[in-house]
Every structure is written in structure tokens, then in C-alpha cells.
Amino acid sequence: MIYRLTKSKFILGLQCEKALYLDVYKPNLAYYPPETLARFRKGRDFEAKVKALFPNAIDISQQLGRNIQRYPELTARILEQPGEVNLYEAGFVYNEVLVLADIVHKDINGTISIYEVKNSPSVKEVFRRDVSIQHYVISHCLSNIDSFSIIYNDGEDNPVYEELLPEAQAAEPLIAKQVEQFKDVLQGMEPQVKTGTQCTVPYECPYRRYCNGNVSAQLELGGF
């Protein structure tokens, strides 16, 4: 399936449209400092702990590896099968946007619950946007979503759940507008954006060195 945006690129676009453009067309300019890479590793460790609470799952990423375009097809095929199922890294595409859901649970009645995992002691605004873009895509692929929760860290590696489905539903018109805005950005020239607070909030931008005149940075890590 063809896609032009991913969840991570959408979130990057919310922070800076220039960063979004660079992430699509000049990703070799990205730079992630060691402390950022360490934070990513800790996040993956917490995610693995949470996923263990959903046993006997099918991990789409293990099935297909980097063949991302096939994730939605395999996800749909598995969810169409009768019975209960847990999926990790389930793929969905709508309106040229691809998202990978951390955990999708389908119960015996076919009702869907989706979980996004964040290694943070609180639910930040950027996490809410993360869930909203996922809901925007997945709700157009599945009609039986009953719950869309974020699972965060209480500070002692214990999971805390917060339901965000009503909030995500209310955000859909804004998300749809932003998706079209970002697709327009990717059809044009590199945006001219001055450095500012968006270079560090909510995350330190991986293209900050480039924008400051250092073009020697190398890509170390990507993601969806």
C-alpha cells in the first residue's frame, strides 16, 4: 500500500514543517545524540514489559521485518479471522498515512482495543496528538473500536492506563486538515523556517545541526 506520511513524520511536522520535509527527502542529515538514543532504548524496554501483559501475540514486525508496505495487508487478514487475538506493531493505512499500533487486542466478540505505550510518568500533549493521528487512520480501517488507551509509566515501571478515545474522535477534523497541510508541504520546496523553540520542544529536532549550519551529521535511527 502506498503512503506518504507516517505517524512519526506527522508528529515531526507538528513540531516543524521543515523537519518533516528533511525527514522525507534528506534523512541522512539527521543526528541523534547518545542521550536520545539511550532514551529510545529505555522506551523500548518499557514497551516490551507492557507487551508481555498481552500474551500469545502475533508481532507483525517479526513476521515482515522492514517490508512495511505489507504490514496493513497482514494485519487486516489476521483481524478478519474469528476468535481473540493480540497484535504487536499492527499496520494501517488511510489517506496515504501509515501508522503502526503498539498493541491491538481483538476480543472474542470482535471488539477492538488499541494501546499506545509511552515511557513517561505523565500523558504529554504530544502523546495525545500521537493517539489522535493513529485514531484518524485506524478508525477508517476498523469500525469496531471500543477503546483507545495510552499506557504510561508510573515512575517505577508499572503501567498506568488512560482512555483517550473520545478525545481522539473530537480531534479528527483538525487531524484531517493537518494531514492535507503536510502532504502539501511535501509537494513543494524545502520550507524556510528560522531556528527557535520548535527546535527543542517537544523533542530536540534531529535536524537542528543542519539548520545551524553543520551538514556533517549522519542518520543513526529512524522510526514510525
Backbone as CSV, one residue per row, in Angstrom:
resi,resn,N_x,N_y,N_z,CA_x,CA_y,CA_z,C_x,C_y,C_z
1,MET,0.844,-1.199,0.000,0.000,0.000,0.000,0.884,1.256,0.000
2,ILE,0.450,2.259,-0.747,1.237,3.479,-0.870,0.929,4.420,0.287
3,TYR,1.975,5.002,0.856,1.782,6.006,1.904,2.820,7.107,1.734
4,ARG,2.467,8.309,2.150,3.374,9.448,2.062,3.751,9.965,3.434
5,LEU,2.919,9.711,4.420,3.190,10.125,5.794,3.148,8.909,6.702
6,THR,3.905,8.978,7.785,3.804,8.013,8.863,3.467,8.769,10.146
7,LYS,3.179,8.013,11.176,2.860,8.661,12.449,4.008,9.541,12.921
8,SER,5.231,9.021,12.886,6.373,9.781,13.384,6.621,11.029,12.544
9,LYS,6.396,10.935,11.229,6.584,12.107,10.378,5.490,13.138,10.620
10,PHE,4.269,12.677,10.893,3.196,13.608,11.236,3.543,14.368,12.514
11,ILE,4.004,13.657,13.532,4.375,14.299,14.793,5.527,15.268,14.575
12,LEU,6.482,14.894,13.725,7.592,15.785,13.419,7.093,17.030,12.706
13,GLY,6.127,16.857,11.816,5.557,18.002,11.118,4.849,18.966,12.042
14,LEU,4.218,18.454,13.076,3.580,19.340,14.055,4.618,20.213,14.747
15,GLN,5.806,19.668,14.927,6.869,20.425,15.582,7.499,21.423,14.618
16,CYS,7.739,20.972,13.378,8.383,21.857,12.397,8.194,21.274,11.005
17,GLU,7.611,22.040,10.102,7.377,21.550,8.752,8.684,21.344,7.983
18,LYS,9.697,22.125,8.305,10.997,21.928,7.669,11.589,20.589,8.077
19,ALA,11.458,20.234,9.345,11.959,18.944,9.827,11.235,17.799,9.122
20,LEU,9.940,17.934,8.937,9.176,16.918,8.195,9.741,16.759,6.790
21,TYR,9.945,17.870,6.096,10.457,17.836,4.727,11.827,17.149,4.690
22,LEU,12.704,17.510,5.600,14.045,16.928,5.637,13.984,15.435,5.950
23,ASP,13.054,15.044,6.800,12.961,13.641,7.183,12.531,12.767,6.004
24,VAL,11.817,13.354,5.057,11.388,12.618,3.870,12.461,12.641,2.790
25,TYR,13.058,13.813,2.553,13.934,13.974,1.396,15.433,13.984,1.710
26,LYS,15.800,14.273,2.964,17.218,14.334,3.325,17.471,13.670,4.680
27,PRO,16.988,12.439,4.873,17.097,11.811,6.199,18.533,11.557,6.646
28,ASN,19.491,11.535,5.705,20.890,11.326,6.081,21.461,12.493,6.876
29,LEU,20.731,13.614,6.931,21.190,14.773,7.684,20.785,14.705,9.154
30,ALA,19.999,13.724,9.523,19.527,13.629,10.916,20.664,13.228,11.847
31,TYR,20.578,13.723,13.068,21.560,13.368,14.098,20.833,13.178,15.421
32,TYR,21.103,12.027,16.074,20.532,11.719,17.378,21.671,11.580,18.381
33,PRO,21.747,12.465,19.376,22.823,12.370,20.363,22.687,11.120,21.220
34,PRO,23.779,10.708,21.875,23.750,9.472,22.676,22.637,9.437,23.722
35,GLU,22.365,10.578,24.356,21.329,10.583,25.390,19.945,10.318,24.794
36,THR,19.723,10.757,23.568,18.451,10.480,22.902,18.337,9.000,22.561
37,LEU,19.417,8.431,22.073,19.413,7.003,21.759,19.190,6.172,23.020
38,ALA,19.770,6.612,24.148,19.571,5.905,25.417,18.114,5.988,25.851
39,ARG,17.483,7.149,25.615,16.065,7.304,25.966,15.201,6.388,25.110
40,PHE,15.554,6.260,23.838,14.821,5.346,22.963,14.927,3.910,23.467
41,ARG,16.133,3.524,23.906,16.326,2.157,24.394,15.491,1.892,25.644
42,LYS,15.448,2.859,26.552,14.631,2.705,27.758,13.155,2.601,27.394
43,GLY,12.752,3.376,26.403,11.362,3.312,25.959,11.012,1.947,25.393
44,ARG,11.939,1.366,24.641,11.690,0.030,24.090,11.638,-1.022,25.195
45,ASP,12.449,-0.839,26.229,12.425,-1.787,27.346,11.076,-1.754,28.065
46,PHE,10.547,-0.549,28.301,9.242,-0.434,28.967,8.138,-0.983,28.068
47,GLU,8.246,-0.703,26.783,7.250,-1.217,25.841,7.226,-2.737,25.847
48,ALA,8.403,-3.352,25.893,8.466,-4.816,25.923,7.811,-5.364,27.188
49,LYS,7.994,-4.659,28.304,7.380,-5.103,29.558,5.858,-5.031,29.473
50,VAL,5.337,-3.970,28.870,3.887,-3.825,28.732,3.332,-4.876,27.767
51,LYS,4.038,-5.095,26.684,3.569,-6.071,25.700,3.460,-7.468,26.298
52,ALA,4.288,-7.753,27.281,4.235,-9.064,27.924,2.905,-9.292,28.641
53,LEU,2.149,-8.207,28.884,0.834,-8.324,29.512,-0.236,-8.782,28.514
54,PHE,0.136,-8.841,27.245,-0.776,-9.275,26.178,-0.162,-10.502,25.516
55,PRO,-0.333,-11.672,26.118,0.402,-12.871,25.685,-0.110,-13.452,24.364
56,ASN,0.703,-14.361,23.850,0.367,-15.106,22.631,0.068,-14.184,21.456
57,ALA,0.777,-13.080,21.410,0.533,-12.097,20.359,1.302,-12.445,19.090
58,ILE,0.784,-11.942,17.995,1.477,-12.013,16.714,2.176,-10.673,16.497
59,ASP,3.490,-10.712,16.355,4.276,-9.498,16.144,4.449,-9.306,14.635
60,ILE,3.754,-8.319,14.089,3.816,-8.094,12.645,5.237,-7.756,12.204
61,SER,5.978,-7.037,13.050,7.335,-6.653,12.678,8.257,-7.859,12.595
62,GLN,8.014,-8.871,13.410,8.809,-10.082,13.316,8.422,-10.903,12.090
63,GLN,7.173,-10.823,11.712,6.706,-11.560,10.543,7.256,-10.972,9.242
64,LEU,7.295,-9.639,9.170,7.599,-8.986,7.896,8.857,-8.131,7.906
65,GLY,9.462,-7.918,9.065,10.687,-7.135,9.119,10.491,-5.719,8.593
66,ARG,11.361,-5.308,7.663,11.309,-3.942,7.132,10.400,-3.811,5.903
67,ASN,9.668,-4.858,5.599,8.726,-4.810,4.478,7.440,-4.117,4.941
68,ILE,7.560,-2.834,5.252,6.493,-2.077,5.901,5.216,-2.040,5.076
69,GLN,5.351,-1.982,3.768,4.161,-1.849,2.925,3.201,-3.022,3.073
70,ARG,3.699,-4.162,3.529,2.833,-5.331,3.672,2.177,-5.412,5.054
71,TYR,2.587,-4.557,5.999,2.016,-4.617,7.349,0.494,-4.496,7.358
72,PRO,-0.084,-3.508,6.654,-1.553,-3.374,6.691,-2.283,-4.592,6.141
73,GLU,-1.753,-5.166,5.080,-2.400,-6.332,4.481,-2.429,-7.512,5.453
74,LEU,-1.288,-7.797,6.078,-1.230,-8.913,7.025,-2.078,-8.625,8.253
75,THR,-2.044,-7.396,8.731,-2.866,-7.014,9.886,-4.341,-7.252,9.613
76,ALA,-4.811,-6.787,8.458,-6.226,-6.946,8.115,-6.606,-8.418,8.013
77,ARG,-5.728,-9.207,7.433,-6.025,-10.634,7.262,-6.149,-11.335,8.612
78,ILE,-5.278,-10.987,9.538,-5.330,-11.621,10.861,-6.574,-11.184,11.625
79,LEU,-6.902,-9.900,11.566,-8.055,-9.400,12.312,-9.378,-9.908,11.748
80,GLU,-9.391,-10.327,10.494,-10.607,-10.886,9.911,-10.888,-12.301,10.391
81,GLN,-9.896,-12.952,10.955,-10.077,-14.319,11.431,-10.900,-14.331,12.717
82,PRO,-11.707,-15.352,12.937,-12.520,-15.420,14.155,-11.655,-15.663,15.381
83,GLY,-12.183,-15.256,16.536,-11.501,-15.520,17.789,-10.696,-14.347,18.297
84,GLU,-10.177,-14.527,19.497,-9.394,-13.490,20.162,-7.979,-13.446,19.600
85,VAL,-7.432,-12.238,19.522,-6.075,-12.102,19.008,-5.422,-10.850,19.589
86,ASN,-4.121,-10.948,19.830,-3.299,-9.794,20.180,-2.279,-9.579,19.074
87,LEU,-2.104,-8.322,18.670,-1.138,-7.972,17.647,-0.181,-6.917,18.175
88,TYR,1.089,-7.068,17.820,2.079,-6.024,18.060,2.441,-5.398,16.715
89,GLU,2.627,-4.088,16.715,3.048,-3.347,15.514,2.098,-3.578,14.341
90,ALA,0.820,-3.562,14.634,-0.199,-3.727,13.596,-0.202,-2.510,12.674
91,GLY,-0.273,-2.742,11.363,-0.186,-1.661,10.397,-1.537,-1.290,9.791
92,PHE,-1.722,0.013,9.593,-2.958,0.532,8.994,-2.606,1.707,8.085
93,VAL,-3.298,1.806,6.952,-3.098,2.919,6.019,-4.444,3.525,5.660
94,TYR,-4.509,4.843,5.696,-5.682,5.572,5.225,-5.212,6.937,4.727
95,ASN,-5.709,7.352,3.591,-5.404,8.670,3.032,-3.893,8.914,2.948
96,GLU,-3.164,7.874,2.554,-1.712,7.943,2.362,-0.949,8.175,3.663
97,VAL,-1.556,7.792,4.785,-0.888,7.876,6.086,-0.786,6.474,6.670
98,LEU,0.408,6.092,7.055,0.652,4.788,7.673,0.896,4.952,9.162
99,VAL,0.232,4.129,9.977,0.525,4.078,11.404,0.733,2.628,11.810
100,LEU,1.606,2.440,12.795,1.823,1.128,13.394,1.403,1.222,14.846
101,ALA,0.413,0.444,15.234,-0.104,0.466,16.604,0.721,-0.474,17.478
102,ASP,1.118,0.008,18.655,1.930,-0.816,19.557,1.231,-2.138,19.862
103,ILE,-0.025,-2.044,20.319,-0.777,-3.239,20.703,-2.220,-3.110,20.227
104,VAL,-2.711,-4.127,19.542,-4.121,-4.205,19.169,-4.679,-5.503,19.740
105,HIS,-5.762,-5.373,20.487,-6.422,-6.549,21.067,-7.817,-6.673,20.484
106,LYS,-8.118,-7.826,19.924,-9.473,-8.132,19.465,-10.031,-9.216,20.368
107,ASP,-11.175,-8.933,20.994,-11.741,-9.927,21.903,-12.571,-10.940,21.132
108,ILE,-13.142,-11.877,21.850,-13.868,-12.990,21.232,-15.069,-12.513,20.435
109,ASN,-15.597,-11.317,20.778,-16.749,-10.764,20.076,-16.362,-9.868,18.903
110,GLY,-15.068,-9.712,18.680,-14.606,-8.877,17.578,-14.402,-7.425,17.926
111,THR,-14.567,-7.063,19.196,-14.369,-5.682,19.625,-12.878,-5.379,19.742
112,ILE,-12.490,-4.186,19.275,-11.086,-3.816,19.197,-10.717,-2.831,20.295
113,SER,-9.584,-3.104,20.958,-8.955,-2.167,21.885,-7.533,-1.923,21.403
114,ILE,-7.122,-0.659,21.412,-5.803,-0.283,20.916,-5.041,0.424,22.028
115,TYR,-3.741,0.126,22.122,-2.918,0.669,23.196,-1.633,1.256,22.626
116,GLU,-1.351,2.484,23.013,-0.090,3.142,22.685,0.744,3.213,23.960
117,VAL,2.003,2.795,23.889,2.854,2.708,25.072,3.871,3.840,25.063
118,LYS,3.970,4.557,26.188,4.930,5.644,26.324,5.667,5.522,27.658
119,ASN,6.971,5.569,27.605,7.785,5.502,28.823,7.921,6.900,29.418
120,SER,6.835,7.361,30.020,6.771,8.703,30.588,5.887,8.671,31.823
121,PRO,6.183,9.487,32.841,5.357,9.498,34.054,4.059,10.283,33.917
122,SER,3.812,10.839,32.734,2.579,11.596,32.525,2.205,11.518,31.046
123,VAL,0.963,11.894,30.762,0.481,11.914,29.381,0.690,13.325,28.828
124,LYS,1.713,13.485,28.007,2.040,14.782,27.443,1.135,15.098,26.253
125,GLU,1.082,16.384,25.902,0.235,16.813,24.795,0.633,16.122,23.495
126,VAL,1.930,15.945,23.274,2.375,15.305,22.039,1.916,13.853,21.972
127,PHE,1.764,13.204,23.132,1.245,11.831,23.145,-0.227,11.806,22.721
128,ARG,-0.953,12.829,23.112,-2.362,12.911,22.724,-2.500,13.076,21.205
129,ARG,-1.600,13.859,20.617,-1.603,14.009,19.157,-1.212,12.698,18.486
130,ASP,-0.309,11.966,19.114,0.110,10.652,18.626,-1.096,9.719,18.539
131,VAL,-1.867,9.661,19.594,-3.059,8.817,19.602,-4.086,9.324,18.590
132,SER,-4.209,10.630,18.447,-5.201,11.196,17.529,-4.909,10.842,16.083
133,ILE,-3.644,10.890,15.661,-3.326,10.538,14.275,-3.526,9.039,14.060
134,GLN,-3.224,8.244,15.082,-3.492,6.809,14.955,-4.986,6.541,14.806
135,HIS,-5.770,7.203,15.635,-7.215,7.005,15.564,-7.764,7.451,14.213
136,TYR,-7.269,8.584,13.708,-7.710,9.085,12.409,-7.550,8.014,11.339
137,VAL,-6.423,7.326,11.342,-6.169,6.298,10.338,-6.943,5.019,10.639
138,ILE,-6.805,4.513,11.864,-7.343,3.190,12.184,-8.868,3.178,12.167
139,SER,-9.494,4.282,12.555,-10.958,4.323,12.578,-11.552,4.246,11.173
140,HIS,-10.756,4.529,10.152,-11.216,4.380,8.779,-10.915,2.991,8.225
141,CYS,-10.200,2.192,9.018,-9.902,0.816,8.628,-10.731,-0.191,9.408
142,LEU,-11.100,0.172,10.645,-11.867,-0.713,11.517,-13.081,0.035,12.045
143,SER,-14.206,-0.634,12.106,-15.445,0.012,12.547,-15.837,-0.351,13.975
144,ASN,-15.076,-1.216,14.603,-15.487,-1.747,15.908,-14.489,-1.419,17.010
145,ILE,-13.946,-0.199,16.991,-13.011,0.224,18.037,-13.800,0.632,19.270
146,ASP,-13.534,-0.017,20.381,-14.240,0.266,21.629,-13.393,1.080,22.597
147,SER,-12.065,1.010,22.435,-11.168,1.679,23.377,-9.866,2.036,22.669
148,PHE,-9.327,3.212,23.027,-8.019,3.625,22.512,-7.304,4.277,23.686
149,SER,-6.393,3.530,24.286,-5.753,3.963,25.530,-4.270,4.215,25.334
150,ILE,-3.750,5.087,26.163,-2.313,5.247,26.276,-1.877,4.579,27.573
151,ILE,-0.773,3.867,27.524,-0.206,3.225,28.703,1.115,3.905,29.008
152,TYR,1.198,4.536,30.172,2.426,5.237,30.523,3.022,4.677,31.809
153,ASN,4.186,5.185,32.166,4.982,4.651,33.272,4.721,5.457,34.546
154,ASP,4.392,4.766,35.634,4.131,5.473,36.886,5.407,5.962,37.574
155,GLY,6.550,5.742,36.957,7.838,6.129,37.532,8.592,4.964,38.120
156,GLU,7.887,3.840,38.312,8.503,2.635,38.850,8.292,1.451,37.911
157,ASP,8.139,1.759,36.646,7.953,0.761,35.587,6.652,-0.013,35.705
158,ASN,5.666,0.591,36.366,4.332,-0.004,36.412,3.433,0.716,35.415
159,PRO,2.639,-0.013,34.626,1.803,0.627,33.612,0.574,1.311,34.199
160,VAL,0.261,2.491,33.660,-0.939,3.239,34.013,-1.708,3.488,32.717
161,TYR,-3.018,3.264,32.767,-3.849,3.368,31.567,-4.668,4.665,31.603
162,GLU,-4.773,5.326,30.464,-5.684,6.470,30.322,-6.427,6.344,28.993
163,GLU,-7.741,6.381,29.067,-8.580,6.257,27.876,-8.627,7.592,27.122
164,LEU,-8.340,7.548,25.813,-8.301,8.770,25.014,-9.217,8.717,23.792
165,LEU,-10.086,7.715,23.715,-10.923,7.570,22.527,-11.818,8.785,22.274
166,PRO,-12.580,9.287,23.256,-13.426,10.449,22.967,-12.621,11.665,22.514
167,GLU,-11.472,11.862,23.123,-10.613,12.984,22.755,-10.116,12.836,21.318
168,ALA,-9.718,11.636,20.952,-9.220,11.389,19.597,-10.324,11.574,18.568
169,GLN,-11.529,11.144,18.909,-12.664,11.318,17.990,-12.941,12.803,17.755
170,ALA,-12.870,13.600,18.810,-13.129,15.031,18.689,-12.046,15.734,17.873
171,ALA,-10.837,15.185,17.879,-9.713,15.821,17.179,-9.678,15.498,15.689
172,GLU,-10.542,14.611,15.212,-10.429,14.129,13.833,-10.477,15.237,12.784
173,PRO,-11.380,16.228,12.867,-11.377,17.280,11.831,-10.051,18.033,11.757
174,LEU,-9.457,18.324,12.893,-8.166,19.013,12.913,-7.071,18.130,12.338
175,ILE,-7.068,16.853,12.708,-6.056,15.935,12.193,-6.156,15.825,10.678
176,ALA,-7.373,15.713,10.163,-7.570,15.612,8.717,-7.017,16.846,7.999
177,LYS,-7.239,18.013,8.568,-6.724,19.258,7.981,-5.199,19.274,8.000
178,GLN,-4.612,18.827,9.104,-3.152,18.833,9.217,-2.514,17.817,8.269
179,VAL,-3.153,16.681,8.067,-2.640,15.693,7.118,-2.527,16.300,5.725
180,GLU,-3.572,16.995,5.276,-3.538,17.610,3.949,-2.488,18.709,3.896
181,GLN,-2.341,19.442,4.984,-1.332,20.502,5.048,0.067,19.923,4.884
182,PHE,0.355,18.832,5.554,1.687,18.237,5.484,1.941,17.602,4.121
183,LYS,0.922,17.043,3.511,1.102,16.492,2.161,1.421,17.615,1.170
184,ASP,0.810,18.777,1.356,1.136,19.934,0.517,2.585,20.364,0.730
185,VAL,3.042,20.352,1.972,4.431,20.710,2.274,5.394,19.810,1.504
186,LEU,5.089,18.531,1.444,5.974,17.572,0.797,5.949,17.680,-0.718
187,GLN,4.996,18.407,-1.273,4.933,18.610,-2.711,5.708,19.849,-3.155
188,GLY,6.146,20.667,-2.205,6.816,21.916,-2.540,8.317,21.869,-2.309
189,MET,8.901,23.041,-2.172,10.323,23.179,-1.895,10.557,23.093,-0.388
190,GLU,11.821,22.950,-0.020,12.165,22.891,1.404,11.694,24.162,2.106
191,PRO,10.875,24.032,3.147,10.381,25.228,3.845,11.525,26.023,4.473
192,GLN,11.374,27.317,4.442,12.359,28.203,5.075,11.835,28.575,6.464
193,VAL,12.399,27.937,7.476,11.948,28.137,8.859,13.148,28.525,9.705
194,LYS,13.048,29.620,10.411,14.124,30.046,11.294,14.176,29.156,12.533
195,THR,15.374,28.959,13.063,15.509,28.184,14.294,14.824,28.919,15.445
196,GLY,14.316,28.137,16.390,13.607,28.720,17.522,13.248,27.655,18.537
197,THR,12.215,27.914,19.321,11.832,26.969,20.377,11.378,25.635,19.807
198,GLN,10.891,25.651,18.563,10.440,24.396,17.954,11.597,23.429,17.717
199,CYS,12.827,23.907,17.835,13.993,23.039,17.647,14.216,22.099,18.828
200,THR,13.591,22.395,19.948,13.791,21.573,21.152,12.501,21.146,21.827
201,VAL,11.345,21.654,21.382,10.070,21.358,22.030,9.089,20.808,21.004
202,PRO,8.459,19.652,21.263,8.567,18.848,22.494,9.790,17.936,22.536
203,TYR,10.485,17.794,21.385,11.691,16.982,21.335,12.809,17.785,20.699
204,GLU,14.043,17.391,20.975,15.159,18.005,20.260,15.134,17.494,18.822
205,CYS,15.085,18.422,17.886,14.950,18.061,16.480,16.226,17.407,15.961
206,PRO,16.111,16.286,15.258,17.308,15.626,14.725,17.983,16.408,13.602
207,TYR,17.322,17.466,13.108,17.902,18.268,12.027,18.408,19.617,12.538
208,ARG,18.542,19.742,13.837,18.981,21.003,14.425,20.383,21.380,13.961
209,ARG,21.279,20.409,13.878,22.642,20.694,13.430,22.651,21.210,11.998
210,TYR,21.848,20.595,11.165,21.765,21.045,9.773,21.289,22.486,9.695
211,CYS,20.255,22.810,10.427,19.699,24.158,10.388,20.667,25.187,10.974
212,ASN,21.573,24.717,11.838,22.580,25.603,12.414,23.858,25.654,11.582
213,GLY,23.852,24.981,10.418,24.987,25.066,9.518,25.930,23.890,9.539
214,ASN,25.670,22.872,10.369,26.511,21.680,10.415,25.844,20.609,9.568
215,VAL,26.409,20.337,8.388,25.786,19.393,7.462,26.469,18.043,7.463
216,SER,27.305,17.784,8.485,28.062,16.531,8.510,27.372,15.425,9.327
217,ALA,26.221,15.786,9.939,25.531,14.814,10.785,25.055,13.619,9.963
218,GLN,25.048,12.457,10.561,24.647,11.244,9.886,23.422,10.638,10.560
219,LEU,22.597,10.012,9.775,21.412,9.338,10.301,21.812,8.168,11.169
220,GLU,21.277,8.088,12.395,21.569,6.992,13.287,20.366,6.136,13.584
221,LEU,19.174,6.733,13.518,17.990,5.976,13.916,16.768,6.548,13.252
222,GLY,15.895,5.679,12.773,14.615,6.129,12.232,13.500,5.504,13.023
223,GLY,12.236,5.690,12.593,11.123,5.086,13.307,9.807,5.468,12.697
224,PHE,8.793,4.775,13.163,7.431,5.021,12.701,6.587,5.464,13.865
